[in-house]
Amino acid sequence: MGSFSIWHWLIVLVVVIAIFGTKKLRNVGSDLGAAVKGFKDGVKDGGTADDPQVPPQQVTANKVNDPNTVDVDAKTKS
């Protein structure tokens, strides 16, 4: 009772094919294969320690008294 025989699996396969059809199952299989391939490529490309990705540094402008610039220091109300 704990394991299924080959006849159980064949009946399940026939029922799944009858419900979904072979075309939809073929599409699901190809989509799953493409997803696995994409995952493997992503793991392979992202796992290199020789070329660490450094984020670009923030570009700061020269301090110019521009009337449109807001000072970031908080002012207290008196």
N, C-alpha and C positions, 0 to 999 in steps of 0.2 A: 504494500500500500504506500510505502514511502517513495518508491521510484516509479517512473513511467516507462512502459515498454515502447518498442518501436511502433506498435499499432496505435497507441495513444497519440504519439507525435504525428503520425500520418493523418489521423482523424482531425487533429488540431490544424494541420497544414491545409487540408481540404476545406475546412470551414473558413479559415482565413482567406484562402483564394476565392471561395464562393462569395464572401462578403465584400472584399476589396477589389478583386479582379487582378489579373496579372500585370496590366499596364500601370496601375497605381503602385503596386508592390515594386515594379522595376524602377519607377521614379523615386520611390522612397529609398531604395538601395543605392541608386546613383547619387542622390543627395547626401546620404549618410557617408558614402565613400569620399565625396568631395569635401565634406566637413572634416573627416579624419585626416585627409591629406593636407588641408589648410592648417589644421591644428599642429600636425607634425612639422610643417614648414615654419610656422610661427615659433614653435619651441626651438627648432634648430637655429633660426635667425636671431632670436632674442636671447639665447643662452651663451653668446660669445663674451668672454671676459677680456679678450685682447683689445676690443674696441669699445670702451665704455662710453655711453652717450652722456655728454655734458650739456645741460640746458644752457641756452644762450643767456648772456648776462643782460641785466636791465640797462637800458640806455638812459642816461640822465643828461639833461640839458644844463647849460651854464646858468648860474643864478642871475637872472635878469629881473628887474622890477617891472614885470608885466602887469597891467591893471586887471587882466583876466585871470591871473594866477591867484589861487587861494592859499594862504599860509596854513600849514598843517598843524601848527601849535595851537592848542586849545586855550582860549581866553576865559578867564573867570569873570562872572558878573560881579559888580561891586554895588 
